[in-house]
């Protein structure tokens, strides 16, 4: 994503004037101001340099031999109507310059002019051009076919992860996937399944943290009729159902200790005994387990069985959080925005400066999941609650406690948005106790219910 503060150093400014002294002096002044200035002696030289994919801004004098500045502007406008063209005119040519502005010229500057006047105009023009180029790039990315978008990107860690998934897909080895909330752990498990020989067999997912302790064993291992009160007929468990395919266990760290013991036996013998039965049943499965904790660290592992961790930890795949792959955010956002636009029957919108700045500056603590939800809001045109970049004068005027409170409130709002108001997921993202969370909602006047999204 283009940083607005560095845009002027990245986008070329073509300065077109037939007067060599004036041309070179202005180009030097613009370079000193931080622009990538290129002096050009004629309109023809400008047209030879500027093609359909030109990512720059043009400053042109009106009176030049051969093709004048107004004719150059019209040729450039026909080439790309979004190229900002700044027209420089003497007093005799002001009427022509004003006419060019009515046709779409970005601005005109009357001679004599100060360098500050030119620099200020170009700062705005360069920022506008940077935004247009970024929108075009995102639209091109959005138009490209893409699957498993959470793992798209050019960050070295993501490239290595994709290659490792391809290498492991056909190998029957259990895999532990480590990643923060919202990074795409289930995507990794799906890819391991779909790219391997088990692709035509079931992919069975179970969130260990979403089931009460009283039912997780029956979900995993199944049961016979009469095994317990309410068990009126036989049920095949998730493990047996996934035989031949892949069993994905999400939030593994939440699995109760009793279920951990039984799972360890399954992994070691590839056999299960349903509840209420003494029969051993062979299963052919691959297990992919996911956790947001480093279970190799005793402090984080808690009461999770060390032997189960080492049994699953034959291969560990780590998914980097978005803060470690920030240059991938535009690509991911483009794909999610295009998908959201299709989902809601909308055109892919042009991005305004507030959206672009949010993509650049947001911490993305909710990772890919938070980015998906933001793309959906942009597609729907509901971005009024996007936190704006702080105004420096206001920040400087606030006291330290006021500034910290504002930051805390924004972080809570972003977490609620990323998790659609779900308290449990929000608490996990923020890493605070439930009582503290509700106290902060009251202190900051945040209504959690307003963030709940119903499907």
Secondary structure, 3 states (H helix, E strand, C coil): CCCHHHHHHHCEEEEECCCHHHHHHHHHHHHHCCCEEEEECCHHHHHHHCCCCCCEEEEEECCCCCCCHHHHHHHHHHHCCCCCEEEEECHHHHHHHHHHHHCCCCEEEECCCCHHHHHHHHHHHHHHHHHHHHHHHHHHHHHCCCCCHHHCCCCHHHHHHHHHHHHHCCCCCCEEEECCCCCCHHHHHHHHHHCCCCCCCCEEEEECCCCCHHHHHHHHHCECCCCCCCCCCCECCHHHHCCCCEEEEECHHHCCHHHHHHHHHHHHHCEECCECCCCCEECCCEEEEEECCCCCCHHHHCCCCHHHHHHHCCEEEECCCHHHCHHHHHHHHHHHHHHHHHHHCCCCCCCCHHHHHHHHHCCCCCHHHHHHHHHHHHHHCCCCCCCCCCCHHHHHHCCHHHHHHHHHHHHHHHHHHHCCCCHHHHHHHHCCCHHHHHHHHHHHCCCHHHHCCCC
